[in-house]
Amino acid sequence: MRLRVSHLLLGLTLLTSIARSDEPAADISALEATLTAAEQAETDAIAARLQAESELRTAEQEFQRLERALKAAEAEPAAKAQTLTEKTAAAQPLVDAAAAAQAALDAALAANQPILDSADSTEEQKQAATAAITAAQQALEAANTPLAAANAEVATAQQAADAAVQALTAAQASLAEATRIRDEKAPIATQRAEAVALAAAQRLQCEINLRDALATAGQWVSFAGEVAPILHSRCLACHNARTAKGRLNLDGYANLLQGGESGPSLVAKNHAESPLWGQVHDGSMPQEADPLAPEQVTLIARWIDSGARLDPGLDRSSRLMEILPRIEQPLPPEHYPVPVAASALEISPNGAFVAASGYHEVLVYNIADGSLVHRLHNVAERVYDLSFSPDGQRLAVAAGIPGEFGEVKIFDLAAHTLLADLIRVDDVVLGVAFSPDGSRLATCGADRSIRIFDVSTYAEQHRIEDHADWVLDIAWSPDGTRIVSASRDKTSKVFDTATGDPLTTFNGHGDVVQGVAYLPDGAHAATCGDDNSVRVWVVAEAREVRKLDGAGDDVLALRIGPDGQTYTASVDQQARRYEANTANLVKAYAGHTDWIVSLALHPTTGDLITGSQDGLIKVWTPNGDLVREWKLQP
Ligand code: HEC
């Protein structure tokens, strides 16, 4: 008995295990089919939305055309009625003249007919009578001819007036019809847009389901997590947007799918037929370098065989850098062998701390005694700029390695945690600035772009690509509606922060513009640069109103005090202060023995903090007395 039961159990287990081992495969092809259908549905939904939007646009254009036509038609009846009145008035004297001629004829007939009829009349009298009647008749005819012409004009004017009224009625009807069509199309376009969003959400869910099933079956290979790092480190040097050897750009999923000069680089689920795999398998790629490790070649094969999919939720057009796994930056050394350049300095809004560039970290010092109070880690090698949120709770850090990497991170200063990893690009980010109300963050860098982020969602609102070279610095207007930039392309530009549109350009430095700041009035901005000058501009007119000379050598940084005084940092190892509203030099701060590369102004005491290329920080009173100094060298 016992034996039979266990036999039976064994049989059952066997059955279910067979069923199980079949299940995932069946599952996966079903999920793939569902995903394909969902992708098709999304494509169809997008096409339908485009169609609806195009119809709506046409209806809108027709509506506007008819609206203009109606405006024109509305003026017509009055104009035509006016013409009719004028013509009628012009005909009146002719009517009167004709009536008078008729009366004259009647009188001539009454006077002369009896003469003609009478037997007593002489031949002479008859002739005179006939002549009088004929003259009256001719006079009447002469009066009737212009009257007939005038009457014809009145009739024409009358017709035109009637036609204008009819045309107006017709134009009103047409516009009503166009309005109806437009109002009918508008909700359809909205519905179609909603349908696209829904289809996209469904497609994403299908992608997630398929990924989960593949992962359960041990078949999932993450493109972003596993394949992209290989391509990024081994292939991108020769296969990027600028240099695409074999016309193959591997920087991003969409580009990879596109293939190169020999056609597609992937064959669906068939790694052996896929050139991308073939080239790394036989060692021809990466060219003139060590071949990929066998595990990496196998990984690429598995990725292709599992469908060569992109991880759910990622944008196909993203560059590899943007989707690579986020790796913690290396820790800085506990103690530095040498000080690090003071490339960035920023005082906290409460005036207690100064944050400075470290090596793979941000160093936060107590201003009162120069003691190091905090070290913020997980930062790229060199720090280029810092910005405190106006409430002092967050610090934005722009960092990178020249020619390789750039990042912008936002840290929570109370919890010392990373809040956002905003940007990853392949060259340094040079500037970062919170908007005056703290709701947005602007960045700029070696990729020539300026980006504006919404701080509550960290979503990128604008990417402005208007400069021809690195953007070295940016500043917000006091009201947050403008951003002014400084670029290596020798210009400074002003942008509308709501639209991202360029508004004006300050030409004039004729050399690299290094720094920029708004004056407190919001109407003026100051720029400094490698032409050894500071220039002050009327923003709206892009007109230079002042030039501050004698600012030493290249002017690398500038700050404007709340009272409008200008502070500069120069390659000649001095900082300087200029009077507000004039070009007068008030004070020079001498003592550094290397380029001064950064400046910060204390919000309440007016103390100036300067930082030099050799890593020395100095704190000065408004009188120019040195209060204390320390090195950026934990
Ligand atoms: C040092 C430069 C270099 C590197 C690195 C490199 N390639 Fe190439 N690749 C080339 C050149 C050049 C070609 C053009 C064809 C040729 O000369 O063989 C090419 C062509 C290709 C092609 C064929 C494109 C086509 O459509 O004809 C593929 C696929 C390819 N590479 C894949 C890779 C992969 C994958 C990597 C990284 C693992 C890589 N390559 C790394 C230089 C490079």
Residues whose N, C-alpha, C, O or C-beta is under 5 A from the ligand:
A	BS01	HEC	R234 C235 A237 C238 K245 G246 L248 G259 G260 E261 S262 G263 S265 P275 L276 Q279 M285 P286 Q287
